[in-house]
């Protein structure tokens, strides 16, 4: 079932400019958005690989649901840094 999304197809669905749904790259879970707002915790990552990498000029992105994020970060040898958000303006 995850085969469907292999090969670099866009994984975020948009309606006009509003995000409609996000697919967790890790488990394939579909996370719906309402009026452009994703109503669940999602780790949305994008990296622009630069000159000093072996992927110079490539932009990679993926989305990870909160459950998979927890599993992934719990497997880290060195724990992630965690701190409370300060006031956000
Ligand atoms: Zn997931």
PDB file of the backbone (N, CA, C, O) and the ligand in Angstrom, with CONECT records:
HET     ZN  A 101       1
ATOM      1  N   UNK A   1       0.817  -1.203   0.000  1.00  0.00           N
ATOM      2  CA  UNK A   1       0.000   0.000   0.000  1.00  0.00           C
ATOM      3  C   UNK A   1       0.851   1.254   0.000  1.00  0.00           C
ATOM      4  O   UNK A   1       0.443   2.286  -0.532  1.00  0.00           O
ATOM      5  N   UNK A   2       2.037   1.170   0.597  1.00  0.00           N
ATOM      6  CA  UNK A   2       2.899   2.345   0.560  1.00  0.00           C
ATOM      7  C   UNK A   2       3.566   2.505  -0.812  1.00  0.00           C
ATOM      8  O   UNK A   2       4.125   3.562  -1.106  1.00  0.00           O
ATOM      9  N   UNK A   3       3.511   1.456  -1.657  1.00  0.00           N
ATOM     10  CA  UNK A   3       4.103   1.520  -2.995  1.00  0.00           C
ATOM     11  C   UNK A   3       3.537   2.684  -3.802  1.00  0.00           C
ATOM     12  O   UNK A   3       4.243   3.308  -4.595  1.00  0.00           O
ATOM     13  N   UNK A   4       2.288   2.958  -3.595  1.00  0.00           N
ATOM     14  CA  UNK A   4       1.608   4.031  -4.316  1.00  0.00           C
ATOM     15  C   UNK A   4       2.359   5.357  -4.280  1.00  0.00           C
ATOM     16  O   UNK A   4       2.312   6.143  -5.227  1.00  0.00           O
ATOM     17  N   UNK A   5       3.038   5.583  -3.192  1.00  0.00           N
ATOM     18  CA  UNK A   5       3.630   6.899  -3.005  1.00  0.00           C
ATOM     19  C   UNK A   5       5.119   6.951  -3.310  1.00  0.00           C
ATOM     20  O   UNK A   5       5.777   7.971  -3.106  1.00  0.00           O
ATOM     21  N   UNK A   6       5.634   5.831  -3.802  1.00  0.00           N
ATOM     22  CA  UNK A   6       7.064   5.838  -4.123  1.00  0.00           C
ATOM     23  C   UNK A   6       7.331   6.606  -5.419  1.00  0.00           C
ATOM     24  O   UNK A   6       6.456   6.728  -6.276  1.00  0.00           O
ATOM     25  N   UNK A   7       8.515   7.102  -5.538  1.00  0.00           N
ATOM     26  CA  UNK A   7       8.915   7.714  -6.808  1.00  0.00           C
ATOM     27  C   UNK A   7       8.763   9.211  -6.878  1.00  0.00           C
ATOM     28  O   UNK A   7       8.689   9.783  -7.965  1.00  0.00           O
ATOM     29  N   UNK A   8       8.716   9.839  -5.747  1.00  0.00           N
ATOM     30  CA  UNK A   8       8.790  11.296  -5.739  1.00  0.00           C
ATOM     31  C   UNK A   8       7.498  12.009  -6.095  1.00  0.00           C
ATOM     32  O   UNK A   8       7.528  13.188  -6.447  1.00  0.00           O
ATOM     33  N   UNK A   9       6.355  11.320  -6.010  1.00  0.00           N
ATOM     34  CA  UNK A   9       5.084  11.995  -6.239  1.00  0.00           C
ATOM     35  C   UNK A   9       4.831  12.983  -5.111  1.00  0.00           C
ATOM     36  O   UNK A   9       5.263  12.751  -3.981  1.00  0.00           O
ATOM     37  N   UNK A  10       4.138  14.082  -5.397  1.00  0.00           N
ATOM     38  CA  UNK A  10       3.868  15.032  -4.314  1.00  0.00           C
ATOM     39  C   UNK A  10       2.994  14.398  -3.247  1.00  0.00           C
ATOM     40  O   UNK A  10       1.977  13.778  -3.560  1.00  0.00           O
ATOM     41  N   UNK A  11       3.374  14.545  -2.021  1.00  0.00           N
ATOM     42  CA  UNK A  11       2.690  13.869  -0.928  1.00  0.00           C
ATOM     43  C   UNK A  11       1.741  14.783  -0.174  1.00  0.00           C
ATOM     44  O   UNK A  11       0.936  14.329   0.639  1.00  0.00           O
ATOM     45  N   UNK A  12       1.844  16.048  -0.446  1.00  0.00           N
ATOM     46  CA  UNK A  12       0.913  16.986   0.189  1.00  0.00           C
ATOM     47  C   UNK A  12      -0.098  17.400  -0.859  1.00  0.00           C
ATOM     48  O   UNK A  12       0.263  17.832  -1.954  1.00  0.00           O
ATOM     49  N   UNK A  13      -1.363  17.265  -0.515  1.00  0.00           N
ATOM     50  CA  UNK A  13      -2.416  17.650  -1.448  1.00  0.00           C
ATOM     51  C   UNK A  13      -2.895  19.052  -1.124  1.00  0.00           C
ATOM     52  O   UNK A  13      -3.160  19.384   0.031  1.00  0.00           O
ATOM     53  N   UNK A  14      -3.000  19.855  -2.144  1.00  0.00           N
ATOM     54  CA  UNK A  14      -3.458  21.221  -1.945  1.00  0.00           C
ATOM     55  C   UNK A  14      -4.749  21.477  -2.694  1.00  0.00           C
ATOM     56  O   UNK A  14      -4.958  20.954  -3.788  1.00  0.00           O
ATOM     57  N   UNK A  15      -5.604  22.275  -2.105  1.00  0.00           N
ATOM     58  CA  UNK A  15      -6.807  22.771  -2.775  1.00  0.00           C
ATOM     59  C   UNK A  15      -6.623  24.277  -2.810  1.00  0.00           C
ATOM     60  O   UNK A  15      -6.585  24.920  -1.760  1.00  0.00           O
ATOM     61  N   UNK A  16      -6.510  24.844  -3.992  1.00  0.00           N
ATOM     62  CA  UNK A  16      -6.054  26.223  -4.132  1.00  0.00           C
ATOM     63  C   UNK A  16      -4.715  26.332  -3.418  1.00  0.00           C
ATOM     64  O   UNK A  16      -3.781  25.615  -3.778  1.00  0.00           O
ATOM     65  N   UNK A  17      -4.588  27.188  -2.435  1.00  0.00           N
ATOM     66  CA  UNK A  17      -3.305  27.266  -1.738  1.00  0.00           C
ATOM     67  C   UNK A  17      -3.358  26.592  -0.381  1.00  0.00           C
ATOM     68  O   UNK A  17      -2.358  26.542   0.334  1.00  0.00           O
ATOM     69  N   UNK A  18      -4.533  26.071  -0.024  1.00  0.00           N
ATOM     70  CA  UNK A  18      -4.694  25.466   1.298  1.00  0.00           C
ATOM     71  C   UNK A  18      -4.279  24.004   1.273  1.00  0.00           C
ATOM     72  O   UNK A  18      -4.638  23.253   0.366  1.00  0.00           O
ATOM     73  N   UNK A  19      -3.532  23.625   2.267  1.00  0.00           N
ATOM     74  CA  UNK A  19      -3.159  22.213   2.348  1.00  0.00           C
ATOM     75  C   UNK A  19      -4.413  21.411   2.695  1.00  0.00           C
ATOM     76  O   UNK A  19      -5.198  21.816   3.552  1.00  0.00           O
ATOM     77  N   UNK A  20      -4.596  20.277   2.028  1.00  0.00           N
ATOM     78  CA  UNK A  20      -5.791  19.455   2.222  1.00  0.00           C
ATOM     79  C   UNK A  20      -5.491  18.182   2.980  1.00  0.00           C
ATOM     80  O   UNK A  20      -6.238  17.786   3.874  1.00  0.00           O
ATOM     81  N   UNK A  21      -4.405  17.549   2.621  1.00  0.00           N
ATOM     82  CA  UNK A  21      -4.003  16.364   3.364  1.00  0.00           C
ATOM     83  C   UNK A  21      -2.511  16.119   3.232  1.00  0.00           C
ATOM     84  O   UNK A  21      -1.868  16.529   2.266  1.00  0.00           O
ATOM     85  N   UNK A  22      -1.990  15.443   4.228  1.00  0.00           N
ATOM     86  CA  UNK A  22      -0.569  15.130   4.318  1.00  0.00           C
ATOM     87  C   UNK A  22      -0.485  13.631   4.542  1.00  0.00           C
ATOM     88  O   UNK A  22      -1.305  13.067   5.267  1.00  0.00           O
ATOM     89  N   UNK A  23       0.484  12.984   3.936  1.00  0.00           N
ATOM     90  CA  UNK A  23       0.664  11.554   4.144  1.00  0.00           C
ATOM     91  C   UNK A  23       1.954  11.330   4.920  1.00  0.00           C
ATOM     92  O   UNK A  23       3.006  11.848   4.544  1.00  0.00           O
ATOM     93  N   UNK A  24       1.877  10.574   5.978  1.00  0.00           N
ATOM     94  CA  UNK A  24       3.080  10.235   6.740  1.00  0.00           C
ATOM     95  C   UNK A  24       3.960   9.332   5.876  1.00  0.00           C
ATOM     96  O   UNK A  24       3.545   8.239   5.492  1.00  0.00           O
ATOM     97  N   UNK A  25       5.149   9.782   5.578  1.00  0.00           N
ATOM     98  CA  UNK A  25       6.063   8.992   4.750  1.00  0.00           C
ATOM     99  C   UNK A  25       6.463   7.682   5.411  1.00  0.00           C
ATOM    100  O   UNK A  25       6.844   6.725   4.738  1.00  0.00           O
ATOM    101  N   UNK A  26       6.373   7.649   6.717  1.00  0.00           N
ATOM    102  CA  UNK A  26       6.854   6.488   7.455  1.00  0.00           C
ATOM    103  C   UNK A  26       5.813   5.371   7.461  1.00  0.00           C
ATOM    104  O   UNK A  26       6.156   4.223   7.175  1.00  0.00           O
ATOM    105  N   UNK A  27       4.555   5.670   7.779  1.00  0.00           N
ATOM    106  CA  UNK A  27       3.538   4.618   7.923  1.00  0.00           C
ATOM    107  C   UNK A  27       2.398   4.739   6.919  1.00  0.00           C
ATOM    108  O   UNK A  27       1.536   3.862   6.871  1.00  0.00           O
ATOM    109  N   UNK A  28       2.368   5.794   6.121  1.00  0.00           N
ATOM    110  CA  UNK A  28       1.329   5.939   5.111  1.00  0.00           C
ATOM    111  C   UNK A  28       0.024   6.509   5.617  1.00  0.00           C
ATOM    112  O   UNK A  28      -0.949   6.605   4.870  1.00  0.00           O
ATOM    113  N   UNK A  29      -0.002   6.889   6.887  1.00  0.00           N
ATOM    114  CA  UNK A  29      -1.224   7.457   7.464  1.00  0.00           C
ATOM    115  C   UNK A  29      -1.586   8.768   6.760  1.00  0.00           C
ATOM    116  O   UNK A  29      -0.725   9.610   6.505  1.00  0.00           O
ATOM    117  N   UNK A  30      -2.852   8.920   6.460  1.00  0.00           N
ATOM    118  CA  UNK A  30      -3.328  10.151   5.833  1.00  0.00           C
ATOM    119  C   UNK A  30      -3.830  11.093   6.913  1.00  0.00           C
ATOM    120  O   UNK A  30      -4.695  10.743   7.716  1.00  0.00           O
ATOM    121  N   UNK A  31      -3.281  12.272   6.915  1.00  0.00           N
ATOM    122  CA  UNK A  31      -3.654  13.261   7.916  1.00  0.00           C
ATOM    123  C   UNK A  31      -4.393  14.382   7.195  1.00  0.00           C
ATOM    124  O   UNK A  31      -3.833  15.074   6.345  1.00  0.00           O
ATOM    125  N   UNK A  32      -5.655  14.543   7.551  1.00  0.00           N
ATOM    126  CA  UNK A  32      -6.494  15.527   6.868  1.00  0.00           C
ATOM    127  C   UNK A  32      -6.290  16.911   7.472  1.00  0.00           C
ATOM    128  O   UNK A  32      -6.026  17.063   8.665  1.00  0.00           O
ATOM    129  N   UNK A  33      -6.420  17.891   6.626  1.00  0.00           N
ATOM    130  CA  UNK A  33      -6.394  19.270   7.096  1.00  0.00           C
ATOM    131  C   UNK A  33      -7.781  19.869   6.900  1.00  0.00           C
ATOM    132  O   UNK A  33      -8.526  19.473   6.004  1.00  0.00           O
ATOM    133  N   UNK A  34      -8.106  20.818   7.745  1.00  0.00           N
ATOM    134  CA  UNK A  34      -9.379  21.527   7.592  1.00  0.00           C
ATOM    135  C   UNK A  34      -9.093  22.988   7.330  1.00  0.00           C
ATOM    136  O   UNK A  34      -8.410  23.640   8.119  1.00  0.00           O
ATOM    137  N   UNK A  35      -9.604  23.506   6.236  1.00  0.00           N
ATOM    138  CA  UNK A  35      -9.369  24.899   5.863  1.00  0.00           C
ATOM    139  C   UNK A  35      -7.888  25.251   5.914  1.00  0.00           C
ATOM    140  O   UNK A  35      -7.505  26.318   6.392  1.00  0.00           O
ATOM    141  N   UNK A  36      -7.076  24.349   5.419  1.00  0.00           N
ATOM    142  CA  UNK A  36      -5.647  24.640   5.331  1.00  0.00           C
ATOM    143  C   UNK A  36      -4.875  24.429   6.608  1.00  0.00           C
ATOM    144  O   UNK A  36      -3.676  24.701   6.667  1.00  0.00           O
ATOM    145  N   UNK A  37      -5.565  23.938   7.652  1.00  0.00           N
ATOM    146  CA  UNK A  37      -4.869  23.735   8.926  1.00  0.00           C
ATOM    147  C   UNK A  37      -4.824  22.252   9.255  1.00  0.00           C
ATOM    148  O   UNK A  37      -5.859  21.596   9.369  1.00  0.00           O
ATOM    149  N   UNK A  38      -3.628  21.738   9.403  1.00  0.00           N
ATOM    150  CA  UNK A  38      -3.446  20.341   9.776  1.00  0.00           C
ATOM    151  C   UNK A  38      -3.748  20.221  11.263  1.00  0.00           C
ATOM    152  O   UNK A  38      -3.111  20.875  12.089  1.00  0.00           O
ATOM    153  N   UNK A  39      -4.744  19.363  11.607  1.00  0.00           N
ATOM    154  CA  UNK A  39      -5.236  19.321  12.984  1.00  0.00           C
ATOM    155  C   UNK A  39      -4.577  18.241  13.836  1.00  0.00           C
ATOM    156  O   UNK A  39      -5.112  17.835  14.868  1.00  0.00           O
ATOM    157  N   UNK A  40      -3.418  17.786  13.392  1.00  0.00           N
ATOM    158  CA  UNK A  40      -2.672  16.802  14.175  1.00  0.00           C
ATOM    159  C   UNK A  40      -1.217  17.200  14.138  1.00  0.00           C
ATOM    160  O   UNK A  40      -0.793  17.983  13.288  1.00  0.00           O
ATOM    161  N   UNK A  41      -0.460  16.657  15.062  1.00  0.00           N
ATOM    162  CA  UNK A  41       0.968  16.933  15.050  1.00  0.00           C
ATOM    163  C   UNK A  41       1.645  16.249  13.873  1.00  0.00           C
ATOM    164  O   UNK A  41       1.542  15.032  13.720  1.00  0.00           O
ATOM    165  N   UNK A  42       2.323  17.005  13.057  1.00  0.00           N
ATOM    166  CA  UNK A  42       3.069  16.447  11.925  1.00  0.00           C
ATOM    167  C   UNK A  42       4.436  17.118  11.871  1.00  0.00           C
ATOM    168  O   UNK A  42       4.548  18.335  12.013  1.00  0.00           O
ATOM    169  N   UNK A  43       5.445  16.330  11.670  1.00  0.00           N
ATOM    170  CA  UNK A  43       6.785  16.864  11.472  1.00  0.00           C
ATOM    171  C   UNK A  43       6.987  17.028   9.972  1.00  0.00           C
ATOM    172  O   UNK A  43       7.152  16.042   9.254  1.00  0.00           O
ATOM    173  N   UNK A  44       6.974  18.263   9.498  1.00  0.00           N
ATOM    174  CA  UNK A  44       7.104  18.528   8.072  1.00  0.00           C
ATOM    175  C   UNK A  44       8.523  19.010   7.808  1.00  0.00           C
ATOM    176  O   UNK A  44       8.913  20.110   8.197  1.00  0.00           O
ATOM    177  N   UNK A  45       9.267  18.167   7.147  1.00  0.00           N
ATOM    178  CA  UNK A  45      10.695  18.457   6.974  1.00  0.00           C
ATOM    179  C   UNK A  45      11.017  18.771   5.522  1.00  0.00           C
ATOM    180  O   UNK A  45      10.463  18.167   4.603  1.00  0.00           O
ATOM    181  N   UNK A  46      11.894  19.697   5.337  1.00  0.00           N
ATOM    182  CA  UNK A  46      12.420  19.980   4.002  1.00  0.00           C
ATOM    183  C   UNK A  46      13.892  20.307   4.134  1.00  0.00           C
ATOM    184  O   UNK A  46      14.292  21.096   4.990  1.00  0.00           O
ATOM    185  N   UNK A  47      14.682  19.702   3.291  1.00  0.00           N
ATOM    186  CA  UNK A  47      16.106  20.019   3.311  1.00  0.00           C
ATOM    187  C   UNK A  47      16.594  20.337   1.901  1.00  0.00           C
ATOM    188  O   UNK A  47      16.327  19.601   0.952  1.00  0.00           O
ATOM    189  N   UNK A  48      17.295  21.421   1.790  1.00  0.00           N
ATOM    190  CA  UNK A  48      17.944  21.793   0.536  1.00  0.00           C
ATOM    191  C   UNK A  48      19.400  21.364   0.663  1.00  0.00           C
ATOM    192  O   UNK A  48      20.182  21.983   1.385  1.00  0.00           O
ATOM    193  N   UNK A  49      19.755  20.291  -0.050  1.00  0.00           N
ATOM    194  CA  UNK A  49      21.126  19.781   0.045  1.00  0.00           C
ATOM    195  C   UNK A  49      22.061  20.735  -0.677  1.00  0.00           C
ATOM    196  O   UNK A  49      21.784  21.170  -1.794  1.00  0.00           O
ATOM    197  N   UNK A  50      23.128  21.042  -0.050  1.00  0.00           N
ATOM    198  CA  UNK A  50      24.043  22.039  -0.589  1.00  0.00           C
ATOM    199  C   UNK A  50      25.325  21.444  -1.132  1.00  0.00           C
ATOM    200  O   UNK A  50      25.480  20.229  -1.255  1.00  0.00           O
ATOM    201  N   UNK A  51      26.210  22.318  -1.441  1.00  0.00           N
ATOM    202  CA  UNK A  51      27.463  22.004  -2.132  1.00  0.00           C
ATOM    203  C   UNK A  51      28.272  20.916  -1.438  1.00  0.00           C
ATOM    204  O   UNK A  51      28.874  20.068  -2.097  1.00  0.00           O
ATOM    205  N   UNK A  52      28.287  20.942  -0.111  1.00  0.00           N
ATOM    206  CA  UNK A  52      29.176  20.012   0.600  1.00  0.00           C
ATOM    207  C   UNK A  52      28.543  18.646   0.832  1.00  0.00           C
ATOM    208  O   UNK A  52      29.139  17.784   1.478  1.00  0.00           O
ATOM    209  N   UNK A  53      27.352  18.448   0.312  1.00  0.00           N
ATOM    210  CA  UNK A  53      26.723  17.133   0.401  1.00  0.00           C
ATOM    211  C   UNK A  53      26.929  16.403  -0.920  1.00  0.00           C
ATOM    212  O   UNK A  53      27.446  16.966  -1.885  1.00  0.00           O
ATOM    213  N   UNK A  54      26.513  15.135  -0.944  1.00  0.00           N
ATOM    214  CA  UNK A  54      26.571  14.369  -2.192  1.00  0.00           C
ATOM    215  C   UNK A  54      25.295  14.558  -3.008  1.00  0.00           C
ATOM    216  O   UNK A  54      25.141  13.970  -4.078  1.00  0.00           O
ATOM    217  N   UNK A  55      24.387  15.379  -2.497  1.00  0.00           N
ATOM    218  CA  UNK A  55      23.108  15.595  -3.185  1.00  0.00           C
ATOM    219  C   UNK A  55      22.939  17.072  -3.556  1.00  0.00           C
ATOM    220  O   UNK A  55      21.828  17.601  -3.540  1.00  0.00           O
ATOM    221  N   UNK A  56      24.017  17.706  -3.877  1.00  0.00           N
ATOM    222  CA  UNK A  56      24.019  19.137  -4.161  1.00  0.00           C
ATOM    223  C   UNK A  56      22.905  19.520  -5.139  1.00  0.00           C
ATOM    224  O   UNK A  56      22.785  18.932  -6.215  1.00  0.00           O
ATOM    225  N   UNK A  57      22.110  20.487  -4.764  1.00  0.00           N
ATOM    226  CA  UNK A  57      21.065  21.006  -5.646  1.00  0.00           C
ATOM    227  C   UNK A  57      19.741  20.267  -5.529  1.00  0.00           C
ATOM    228  O   UNK A  57      18.775  20.639  -6.195  1.00  0.00           O
ATOM    229  N   UNK A  58      19.668  19.227  -4.697  1.00  0.00           N
ATOM    230  CA  UNK A  58      18.412  18.499  -4.542  1.00  0.00           C
ATOM    231  C   UNK A  58      17.663  18.998  -3.313  1.00  0.00           C
ATOM    232  O   UNK A  58      18.260  19.272  -2.271  1.00  0.00           O
ATOM    233  N   UNK A  59      16.351  19.111  -3.452  1.00  0.00           N
ATOM    234  CA  UNK A  59      15.512  19.465  -2.311  1.00  0.00           C
ATOM    235  C   UNK A  59      14.705  18.229  -1.943  1.00  0.00           C
ATOM    236  O   UNK A  59      13.970  17.701  -2.777  1.00  0.00           O
ATOM    237  N   UNK A  60      14.829  17.772  -0.736  1.00  0.00           N
ATOM    238  CA  UNK A  60      14.084  16.608  -0.266  1.00  0.00           C
ATOM    239  C   UNK A  60      13.082  17.071   0.782  1.00  0.00           C
ATOM    240  O   UNK A  60      13.377  17.960   1.582  1.00  0.00           O
ATOM    241  N   UNK A  61      11.898  16.467   0.775  1.00  0.00           N
ATOM    242  CA  UNK A  61      10.941  16.779   1.826  1.00  0.00           C
ATOM    243  C   UNK A  61      10.190  15.532   2.220  1.00  0.00           C
ATOM    244  O   UNK A  61      10.003  14.625   1.409  1.00  0.00           O
ATOM    245  N   UNK A  62       9.767  15.489   3.450  1.00  0.00           N
ATOM    246  CA  UNK A  62       8.950  14.383   3.936  1.00  0.00           C
ATOM    247  C   UNK A  62       8.157  14.838   5.148  1.00  0.00           C
ATOM    248  O   UNK A  62       8.507  15.803   5.826  1.00  0.00           O
ATOM    249  N   UNK A  63       7.073  14.106   5.396  1.00  0.00           N
ATOM    250  CA  UNK A  63       6.207  14.412   6.532  1.00  0.00           C
ATOM    251  C   UNK A  63       6.091  13.170   7.397  1.00  0.00           C
ATOM    252  O   UNK A  63       5.944  12.059   6.888  1.00  0.00           O
ATOM    253  N   UNK A  64       6.158  13.360   8.679  1.00  0.00           N
ATOM    254  CA  UNK A  64       6.130  12.242   9.620  1.00  0.00           C
ATOM    255  C   UNK A  64       5.044  12.531  10.661  1.00  0.00           C
ATOM    256  O   UNK A  64       5.032  13.601  11.269  1.00  0.00           O
ATOM    257  N   UNK A  65       4.131  11.569  10.865  1.00  0.00           N
ATOM    258  CA  UNK A  65       3.080  11.752  11.862  1.00  0.00           C
ATOM    259  C   UNK A  65       3.697  11.726  13.263  1.00  0.00           C
ATOM    260  O   UNK A  65       4.846  11.322  13.443  1.00  0.00           O
ATOM    261  N   UNK A  66       2.921  12.159  14.233  1.00  0.00           N
ATOM    262  CA  UNK A  66       3.489  12.297  15.580  1.00  0.00           C
ATOM    263  C   UNK A  66       3.916  10.950  16.164  1.00  0.00           C
ATOM    264  O   UNK A  66       4.940  10.863  16.841  1.00  0.00           O
ATOM    265  N   UNK A  67       3.126   9.892  15.901  1.00  0.00           N
ATOM    266  CA  UNK A  67       3.469   8.560  16.443  1.00  0.00           C
ATOM    267  C   UNK A  67       4.800   8.077  15.858  1.00  0.00           C
ATOM    268  O   UNK A  67       5.642   7.540  16.577  1.00  0.00           O
ATOM    269  N   UNK A  68       4.983   8.273  14.540  1.00  0.00           N
ATOM    270  CA  UNK A  68       6.232   7.838  13.914  1.00  0.00           C
ATOM    271  C   UNK A  68       7.385   8.733  14.353  1.00  0.00           C
ATOM    272  O   UNK A  68       8.516   8.270  14.503  1.00  0.00           O
ATOM    273  N   UNK A  69       7.101   9.992  14.554  1.00  0.00           N
ATOM    274  CA  UNK A  69       8.127  10.914  15.055  1.00  0.00           C
ATOM    275  C   UNK A  69       8.633  10.443  16.421  1.00  0.00           C
ATOM    276  O   UNK A  69       9.836  10.432  16.684  1.00  0.00           O
ATOM    277  N   UNK A  70       7.694  10.059  17.276  1.00  0.00           N
ATOM    278  CA  UNK A  70       8.072   9.586  18.612  1.00  0.00           C
ATOM    279  C   UNK A  70       8.925   8.329  18.519  1.00  0.00           C
ATOM    280  O   UNK A  70       9.942   8.197  19.201  1.00  0.00           O
ATOM    281  N   UNK A  71       8.485   7.393  17.650  1.00  0.00           N
ATOM    282  CA  UNK A  71       9.250   6.149  17.478  1.00  0.00           C
ATOM    283  C   UNK A  71      10.659   6.438  16.957  1.00  0.00           C
ATOM    284  O   UNK A  71      11.646   5.866  17.419  1.00  0.00           O
ATOM    285  N   UNK A  72      10.718   7.348  15.975  1.00  0.00           N
ATOM    286  CA  UNK A  72      12.001   7.671  15.358  1.00  0.00           C
ATOM    287  C   UNK A  72      12.934   8.328  16.373  1.00  0.00           C
ATOM    288  O   UNK A  72      14.093   7.936  16.504  1.00  0.00           O
ATOM    289  N   UNK A  73      12.427   9.321  17.084  1.00  0.00           N
ATOM    290  CA  UNK A  73      13.313  10.062  17.986  1.00  0.00           C
ATOM    291  C   UNK A  73      13.682   9.215  19.210  1.00  0.00           C
ATOM    292  O   UNK A  73      14.752   9.396  19.790  1.00  0.00           O
ATOM    293  N   UNK A  74      12.790   8.284  19.603  1.00  0.00           N
ATOM    294  CA  UNK A  74      13.124   7.401  20.722  1.00  0.00           C
ATOM    295  C   UNK A  74      14.264   6.447  20.362  1.00  0.00           C
ATOM    296  O   UNK A  74      14.945   5.923  21.244  1.00  0.00           O
ATOM    297  N   UNK A  75      14.467   6.225  19.052  1.00  0.00           N
ATOM    298  CA  UNK A  75      15.532   5.312  18.629  1.00  0.00           C
ATOM    299  C   UNK A  75      16.885   6.027  18.549  1.00  0.00           C
ATOM    300  O   UNK A  75      17.914   5.383  18.347  1.00  0.00           O
ATOM    301  N   UNK A  76      16.887   7.337  18.706  1.00  0.00           N
ATOM    302  CA  UNK A  76      18.153   8.075  18.649  1.00  0.00           C
ATOM    303  C   UNK A  76      19.046   7.678  19.814  1.00  0.00           C
ATOM    304  O   UNK A  76      18.576   7.454  20.930  1.00  0.00           O
ATOM    305  N   UNK A  77      20.316   7.595  19.542  1.00  0.00           N
ATOM    306  CA  UNK A  77      21.272   7.302  20.608  1.00  0.00           C
ATOM    307  C   UNK A  77      21.396   8.513  21.540  1.00  0.00           C
ATOM    308  O   UNK A  77      21.425   8.379  22.764  1.00  0.00           O
ATOM    309  N   UNK A  78      21.467   9.668  20.938  1.00  0.00           N
ATOM    310  CA  UNK A  78      21.538  10.914  21.705  1.00  0.00           C
ATOM    311  C   UNK A  78      20.154  11.541  21.673  1.00  0.00           C
ATOM    312  O   UNK A  78      19.621  11.796  20.593  1.00  0.00           O
ATOM    313  N   UNK A  79      19.566  11.793  22.829  1.00  0.00           N
ATOM    314  CA  UNK A  79      18.199  12.325  22.826  1.00  0.00           C
ATOM    315  C   UNK A  79      18.095  13.689  22.146  1.00  0.00           C
ATOM    316  O   UNK A  79      19.063  14.448  22.093  1.00  0.00           O
ATOM    317  N   UNK A  80      16.915  13.980  21.632  1.00  0.00           N
ATOM    318  CA  UNK A  80      16.684  15.278  20.986  1.00  0.00           C
ATOM    319  C   UNK A  80      16.698  16.386  22.032  1.00  0.00           C
ATOM    320  O   UNK A  80      16.486  16.139  23.220  1.00  0.00           O
ATOM    321  N   UNK A  81      16.946  17.583  21.585  1.00  0.00           N
ATOM    322  CA  UNK A  81      16.856  18.733  22.477  1.00  0.00           C
ATOM    323  C   UNK A  81      15.389  19.141  22.557  1.00  0.00           C
ATOM    324  O   UNK A  81      14.689  19.202  21.546  1.00  0.00           O
ATOM    325  N   UNK A  82      14.940  19.418  23.777  1.00  0.00           N
ATOM    326  CA  UNK A  82      13.544  19.774  23.979  1.00  0.00           C
ATOM    327  C   UNK A  82      13.491  21.005  24.849  1.00  0.00           C
ATOM    328  O   UNK A  82      14.175  21.077  25.870  1.00  0.00           O
ATOM    329  N   UNK A  83      12.690  21.972  24.458  1.00  0.00           N
ATOM    330  CA  UNK A  83      12.524  23.141  25.311  1.00  0.00           C
ATOM    331  C   UNK A  83      11.155  23.739  25.058  1.00  0.00           C
ATOM    332  O   UNK A  83      10.578  23.544  23.989  1.00  0.00           O
ATOM    333  N   UNK A  84      10.636  24.459  26.026  1.00  0.00           N
ATOM    334  CA  UNK A  84       9.306  25.044  25.818  1.00  0.00           C
ATOM    335  C   UNK A  84       9.384  26.170  24.799  1.00  0.00           C
ATOM    336  O   UNK A  84      10.394  26.867  24.696  1.00  0.00           O
ATOM    337  N   UNK A  85       8.284  26.338  24.038  1.00  0.00           N
ATOM    338  CA  UNK A  85       8.206  27.469  23.120  1.00  0.00           C
ATOM    339  C   UNK A  85       8.102  28.728  23.927  1.00  0.00           C
ATOM    340  O   UNK A  85       7.373  28.785  24.917  1.00  0.00           O
ATOM    341  N   UNK A  86       8.828  29.738  23.510  1.00  0.00           N
ATOM    342  CA  UNK A  86       8.657  31.043  24.113  1.00  0.00           C
ATOM    343  C   UNK A  86       7.404  31.657  23.495  1.00  0.00           C
ATOM    344  O   UNK A  86       6.726  31.006  22.700  1.00  0.00           O
ATOM    345  N   UNK A  87       7.099  32.865  23.839  1.00  0.00           N
ATOM    346  CA  UNK A  87       5.926  33.494  23.215  1.00  0.00           C
ATOM    347  C   UNK A  87       6.108  33.473  21.699  1.00  0.00           C
ATOM    348  O   UNK A  87       7.177  33.807  21.189  1.00  0.00           O
ATOM    349  N   UNK A  88       5.058  33.077  20.986  1.00  0.00           N
ATOM    350  CA  UNK A  88       5.156  33.137  19.527  1.00  0.00           C
ATOM    351  C   UNK A  88       4.258  34.256  19.036  1.00  0.00           C
ATOM    352  O   UNK A  88       3.087  34.349  19.405  1.00  0.00           O
ATOM    353  N   UNK A  89       4.828  35.092  18.205  1.00  0.00           N
ATOM    354  CA  UNK A  89       4.119  36.300  17.770  1.00  0.00           C
ATOM    355  C   UNK A  89       3.415  36.048  16.446  1.00  0.00           C
ATOM    356  O   UNK A  89       2.762  36.945  15.914  1.00  0.00           O
TER     357      UNK A  89
HETATM  358 ZN    ZN A 101       3.338   7.700  10.653  1.00  0.00          ZN
END
